[in-house]
Amino acid sequence: MLLIAATLTWGVSFVIVKKALSASTPLAFLSVRFALATLVLAPFVDFRTPWSRGEIRGGLLLTVLLASGFACQAVGLQYTTPARSAFIVALSSVLAPLVALVALRHRTGWMVLVALAIAGVGIYFLTSPEAGGLNRGDLWTMITAVVFGGHIAAVTELSKDYDARRLVWLQIAGTTVGVVIAAVVLEDIRMAWSPTLTAALVFTGLIATAAALLWQMRAQRHMSSARASLLLCLEPVFAAVTSWLYWGETFTLSQAAGAVTILVAMMLAVWGETKGLDAKAP
């Protein structure tokens, strides 16, 4: 239930961020969001133990991946719909084994490669080929999916050696610094403060970032990674339902088929990884 709650907040946040970007530039919004999350998570982190070099290097790697992924996602949301964005971002779970294969020389099963091919077909239909196919926002979001795939692979490796809460806080704090610098350099910063924008920042910073990450950490101590990954497949579903309720966003028949195809690909990838892990077990 905790992991489903975290997944729900992440799905809903696609719609909330889409609305907030009408009152704020993307990087400025992310700066405040992650600054709030950094402050809220600080009491849960052990700062008494000195930071090791490996921990700092790992935190910097995760920071680069997290910051660039969220930045591309926020920019993309200006030009695409919340549901399309969520389903494309969800491909990160399919891409993670491929990134691990290329970057870490991890062996992967044929099922994962089949899932990746199926996901490509799903994206083709999801992005509505009869209406022009991939738009500018979809392309930015594709970068997010690749980067988040790398983030998943990096977290899997680094969490074996370092404290998870310290790594989470380090990357969120680093992301705050990174997006603040990027906003100053790259953006003509605009934030039209209002109760709606404030509520969006509070929800995404405190609930969808700080609280949801803690819920995820607590939940995944009590389940397999495969079970967790399958539950995380609910994120784009929650995003699509929320976007339908709030924006009235609907899918054409081909887009719905593409969305379902991507979900099937995600489940096949998880199953393929699980089979691979079972084969290596003593």
VEXTIVO-136982 format. One record per residue (C-alpha): x, y, z; residue number from 1. Coordinates in steps of 0.25 Angstrom, whole numbers, plus 5000, padded with zeros to 4 digits. Example, Ala and Ser with C-alpha at 12.3 -4.5 7.8 and 13.67 -1.06 7.14 Angstrom:
% residues 2
+------+------+------+------+
|   c1 |   c2 |   c3 | resi |
+------+------+------+------+
| 5049 | 4982 | 5031 |    1 |
| 5055 | 4996 | 5029 |    2 |
+------+------+------+------+
This chain:
% residues 282
+------+------+------+------+
|   c1 |   c2 |   c3 | resi |
+------+------+------+------+
| 5000 | 5000 | 5000 |    1 |
| 5012 | 5010 | 5003 |    2 |
| 5018 | 5007 | 4989 |    3 |
| 5004 | 5009 | 4982 |    4 |
| 5003 | 5022 | 4990 |    5 |
| 5016 | 5027 | 4985 |    6 |
| 5013 | 5022 | 4971 |    7 |
| 5000 | 5030 | 4972 |    8 |
| 5006 | 5043 | 4976 |    9 |
| 5016 | 5041 | 4964 |   10 |
| 5005 | 5039 | 4954 |   11 |
| 4997 | 5051 | 4959 |   12 |
| 5009 | 5060 | 4959 |   13 |
| 5010 | 5059 | 4944 |   14 |
| 4997 | 5067 | 4943 |   15 |
| 5000 | 5076 | 4955 |   16 |
| 5014 | 5080 | 4948 |   17 |
| 5007 | 5082 | 4935 |   18 |
| 4998 | 5092 | 4941 |   19 |
| 5009 | 5099 | 4949 |   20 |
| 5017 | 5101 | 4937 |   21 |
| 5007 | 5111 | 4932 |   22 |
| 5012 | 5120 | 4944 |   23 |
| 5026 | 5117 | 4945 |   24 |
| 5038 | 5113 | 4936 |   25 |
| 5042 | 5099 | 4937 |   26 |
| 5056 | 5100 | 4944 |   27 |
| 5051 | 5110 | 4954 |   28 |
| 5040 | 5101 | 4958 |   29 |
| 5049 | 5090 | 4960 |   30 |
| 5059 | 5098 | 4968 |   31 |
| 5048 | 5101 | 4978 |   32 |
| 5042 | 5087 | 4978 |   33 |
| 5056 | 5080 | 4981 |   34 |
| 5060 | 5091 | 4991 |   35 |
| 5047 | 5088 | 4999 |   36 |
| 5050 | 5073 | 4998 |   37 |
| 5064 | 5075 | 5002 |   38 |
| 5060 | 5082 | 5015 |   39 |
| 5049 | 5072 | 5018 |   40 |
| 5058 | 5060 | 5017 |   41 |
| 5070 | 5065 | 5025 |   42 |
| 5065 | 5061 | 5038 |   43 |
| 5064 | 5046 | 5034 |   44 |
| 5079 | 5046 | 5029 |   45 |
| 5091 | 5042 | 5038 |   46 |
| 5101 | 5053 | 5036 |   47 |
| 5110 | 5049 | 5047 |   48 |
| 5117 | 5039 | 5039 |   49 |
| 5127 | 5046 | 5029 |   50 |
| 5124 | 5045 | 5014 |   51 |
| 5134 | 5035 | 5007 |   52 |
| 5140 | 5038 | 4994 |   53 |
| 5132 | 5027 | 4987 |   54 |
| 5119 | 5032 | 4994 |   55 |
| 5121 | 5046 | 4988 |   56 |
| 5125 | 5041 | 4974 |   57 |
| 5112 | 5032 | 4974 |   58 |
| 5104 | 5044 | 4979 |   59 |
| 5110 | 5053 | 4968 |   60 |
| 5106 | 5042 | 4957 |   61 |
| 5092 | 5041 | 4963 |   62 |
| 5091 | 5056 | 4963 |   63 |
| 5094 | 5058 | 4949 |   64 |
| 5085 | 5047 | 4944 |   65 |
| 5073 | 5052 | 4953 |   66 |
| 5075 | 5066 | 4950 |   67 |
| 5076 | 5065 | 4935 |   68 |
| 5064 | 5055 | 4935 |   69 |
| 5055 | 5064 | 4943 |   70 |
| 5059 | 5076 | 4935 |   71 |
| 5056 | 5069 | 4921 |   72 |
| 5043 | 5064 | 4927 |   73 |
| 5039 | 5078 | 4931 |   74 |
| 5042 | 5084 | 4918 |   75 |
| 5035 | 5073 | 4911 |   76 |
| 5023 | 5075 | 4919 |   77 |
| 5021 | 5089 | 4913 |   78 |
| 5019 | 5082 | 4899 |   79 |
| 5012 | 5069 | 4902 |   80 |
| 5001 | 5063 | 4910 |   81 |
| 5003 | 5058 | 4924 |   82 |
| 4998 | 5044 | 4921 |   83 |
| 5007 | 5043 | 4908 |   84 |
| 5019 | 5048 | 4917 |   85 |
| 5016 | 5038 | 4928 |   86 |
| 5016 | 5026 | 4918 |   87 |
| 5029 | 5030 | 4911 |   88 |
| 5036 | 5032 | 4925 |   89 |
| 5031 | 5019 | 4929 |   90 |
| 5040 | 5013 | 4918 |   91 |
| 5052 | 5015 | 4928 |   92 |
| 5049 | 5002 | 4934 |   93 |
| 5050 | 4995 | 4921 |   94 |
| 5063 | 5003 | 4917 |   95 |
| 5070 | 5001 | 4931 |   96 |
| 5075 | 4986 | 4927 |   97 |
| 5080 | 4991 | 4914 |   98 |
| 5087 | 5003 | 4920 |   99 |
| 5093 | 4993 | 4930 |  100 |
| 5098 | 4984 | 4919 |  101 |
| 5105 | 4995 | 4911 |  102 |
| 5110 | 5003 | 4923 |  103 |
| 5113 | 4992 | 4934 |  104 |
| 5114 | 4980 | 4925 |  105 |
| 5103 | 4973 | 4932 |  106 |
| 5097 | 4961 | 4924 |  107 |
| 5083 | 4962 | 4921 |  108 |
| 5072 | 4952 | 4916 |  109 |
| 5066 | 4952 | 4902 |  110 |
| 5053 | 4955 | 4908 |  111 |
| 5057 | 4969 | 4912 |  112 |
| 5062 | 4971 | 4898 |  113 |
| 5048 | 4967 | 4893 |  114 |
| 5041 | 4976 | 4903 |  115 |
| 5050 | 4988 | 4897 |  116 |
| 5045 | 4985 | 4883 |  117 |
| 5031 | 4984 | 4888 |  118 |
| 5032 | 4997 | 4895 |  119 |
| 5037 | 5003 | 4883 |  120 |
| 5024 | 4999 | 4875 |  121 |
| 5016 | 5004 | 4887 |  122 |
| 5022 | 5018 | 4886 |  123 |
| 5019 | 5018 | 4871 |  124 |
| 5005 | 5016 | 4874 |  125 |
| 5004 | 5025 | 4887 |  126 |
| 5010 | 5037 | 4880 |  127 |
| 4998 | 5036 | 4870 |  128 |
| 5004 | 5034 | 4856 |  129 |
| 4991 | 5039 | 4849 |  130 |
| 4993 | 5053 | 4856 |  131 |
| 5008 | 5055 | 4853 |  132 |
| 5015 | 5045 | 4862 |  133 |
| 5026 | 5049 | 4872 |  134 |
| 5025 | 5064 | 4876 |  135 |
| 5035 | 5073 | 4882 |  136 |
| 5031 | 5070 | 4896 |  137 |
| 5031 | 5055 | 4894 |  138 |
| 5046 | 5056 | 4889 |  139 |
| 5050 | 5063 | 4902 |  140 |
| 5043 | 5052 | 4910 |  141 |
| 5050 | 5041 | 4902 |  142 |
| 5063 | 5047 | 4907 |  143 |
| 5057 | 5046 | 4921 |  144 |
| 5053 | 5031 | 4920 |  145 |
| 5068 | 5028 | 4915 |  146 |
| 5074 | 5036 | 4927 |  147 |
| 5064 | 5030 | 4937 |  148 |
| 5068 | 5016 | 4932 |  149 |
| 5082 | 5020 | 4935 |  150 |
| 5078 | 5025 | 4949 |  151 |
| 5071 | 5012 | 4952 |  152 |
| 5083 | 5004 | 4948 |  153 |
| 5092 | 5013 | 4956 |  154 |
| 5083 | 5012 | 4969 |  155 |
| 5084 | 4997 | 4968 |  156 |
| 5099 | 4997 | 4968 |  157 |
| 5101 | 5008 | 4978 |  158 |
| 5091 | 5004 | 4988 |  159 |
| 5099 | 4991 | 4990 |  160 |
| 5110 | 4999 | 4997 |  161 |
| 5104 | 5011 | 5003 |  162 |
| 5093 | 5016 | 5012 |  163 |
| 5081 | 5018 | 5003 |  164 |
| 5076 | 5030 | 5011 |  165 |
| 5089 | 5038 | 5010 |  166 |
| 5089 | 5035 | 4995 |  167 |
| 5075 | 5040 | 4993 |  168 |
| 5078 | 5053 | 5001 |  169 |
| 5091 | 5055 | 4994 |  170 |
| 5085 | 5054 | 4980 |  171 |
| 5073 | 5063 | 4983 |  172 |
| 5082 | 5073 | 4990 |  173 |
| 5091 | 5073 | 4978 |  174 |
| 5080 | 5074 | 4968 |  175 |
| 5075 | 5086 | 4975 |  176 |
| 5089 | 5093 | 4973 |  177 |
| 5089 | 5088 | 4959 |  178 |
| 5075 | 5093 | 4954 |  179 |
| 5077 | 5106 | 4961 |  180 |
| 5090 | 5109 | 4953 |  181 |
| 5084 | 5104 | 4941 |  182 |
| 5072 | 5113 | 4943 |  183 |
| 5080 | 5125 | 4945 |  184 |
| 5089 | 5122 | 4933 |  185 |
| 5078 | 5117 | 4923 |  186 |
| 5065 | 5123 | 4927 |  187 |
| 5058 | 5136 | 4927 |  188 |
| 5053 | 5132 | 4941 |  189 |
| 5038 | 5134 | 4943 |  190 |
| 5029 | 5130 | 4955 |  191 |
| 5015 | 5136 | 4956 |  192 |
| 5013 | 5133 | 4970 |  193 |
| 4998 | 5129 | 4974 |  194 |
| 4992 | 5119 | 4983 |  195 |
| 4991 | 5109 | 4972 |  196 |
| 5006 | 5110 | 4969 |  197 |
| 5009 | 5109 | 4984 |  198 |
| 5001 | 5097 | 4986 |  199 |
| 5007 | 5090 | 4974 |  200 |
| 5021 | 5093 | 4980 |  201 |
| 5017 | 5088 | 4993 |  202 |
| 5011 | 5075 | 4987 |  203 |
| 5022 | 5072 | 4978 |  204 |
| 5033 | 5076 | 4988 |  205 |
| 5028 | 5070 | 5001 |  206 |
| 5019 | 5058 | 4996 |  207 |
| 5023 | 5054 | 4982 |  208 |
| 5038 | 5055 | 4985 |  209 |
| 5042 | 5055 | 5000 |  210 |
| 5030 | 5046 | 5006 |  211 |
| 5029 | 5037 | 4993 |  212 |
| 5044 | 5034 | 4993 |  213 |
| 5043 | 5030 | 5008 |  214 |
| 5030 | 5022 | 5005 |  215 |
| 5038 | 5014 | 4994 |  216 |
| 5050 | 5011 | 5003 |  217 |
| 5041 | 5006 | 5014 |  218 |
| 5032 | 4998 | 5005 |  219 |
| 5043 | 4991 | 4997 |  220 |
| 5050 | 4986 | 5009 |  221 |
| 5038 | 4976 | 5010 |  222 |
| 5037 | 4971 | 4995 |  223 |
| 5045 | 4966 | 4983 |  224 |
| 5049 | 4976 | 4973 |  225 |
| 5041 | 4969 | 4963 |  226 |
| 5028 | 4971 | 4971 |  227 |
| 5032 | 4986 | 4973 |  228 |
| 5035 | 4988 | 4958 |  229 |
| 5021 | 4983 | 4955 |  230 |
| 5014 | 4992 | 4965 |  231 |
| 5022 | 5004 | 4959 |  232 |
| 5015 | 5000 | 4945 |  233 |
| 5003 | 5007 | 4951 |  234 |
| 5009 | 5021 | 4951 |  235 |
| 5006 | 5024 | 4936 |  236 |
| 4992 | 5018 | 4939 |  237 |
| 4990 | 5028 | 4950 |  238 |
| 4995 | 5039 | 4941 |  239 |
| 4986 | 5036 | 4930 |  240 |
| 4973 | 5035 | 4939 |  241 |
| 4977 | 5048 | 4946 |  242 |
| 4979 | 5055 | 4933 |  243 |
| 4966 | 5050 | 4928 |  244 |
| 4959 | 5055 | 4940 |  245 |
| 4965 | 5068 | 4941 |  246 |
| 4969 | 5072 | 4926 |  247 |
| 4959 | 5063 | 4919 |  248 |
| 4970 | 5056 | 4912 |  249 |
| 4966 | 5044 | 4904 |  250 |
| 4973 | 5034 | 4896 |  251 |
| 4970 | 5030 | 4882 |  252 |
| 4969 | 5015 | 4879 |  253 |
| 4983 | 5015 | 4874 |  254 |
| 4988 | 5023 | 4886 |  255 |
| 4981 | 5014 | 4895 |  256 |
| 4987 | 5002 | 4888 |  257 |
| 5001 | 5008 | 4889 |  258 |
| 4999 | 5011 | 4904 |  259 |
| 4995 | 4996 | 4907 |  260 |
| 5007 | 4991 | 4899 |  261 |
| 5016 | 4999 | 4907 |  262 |
| 5011 | 4994 | 4920 |  263 |
| 5012 | 4979 | 4914 |  264 |
| 5027 | 4983 | 4910 |  265 |
| 5029 | 4987 | 4924 |  266 |
| 5024 | 4975 | 4931 |  267 |
| 5032 | 4966 | 4921 |  268 |
| 5044 | 4973 | 4924 |  269 |
| 5042 | 4971 | 4939 |  270 |
| 5039 | 4956 | 4937 |  271 |
| 5051 | 4955 | 4928 |  272 |
| 5060 | 4961 | 4939 |  273 |
| 5054 | 4952 | 4949 |  274 |
| 5056 | 4940 | 4941 |  275 |
| 5071 | 4944 | 4939 |  276 |
| 5073 | 4946 | 4954 |  277 |
| 5066 | 4932 | 4957 |  278 |
| 5076 | 4926 | 4947 |  279 |
| 5088 | 4932 | 4955 |  280 |
| 5083 | 4928 | 4969 |  281 |
| 5090 | 4917 | 4976 |  282 |
+------+------+------+------+
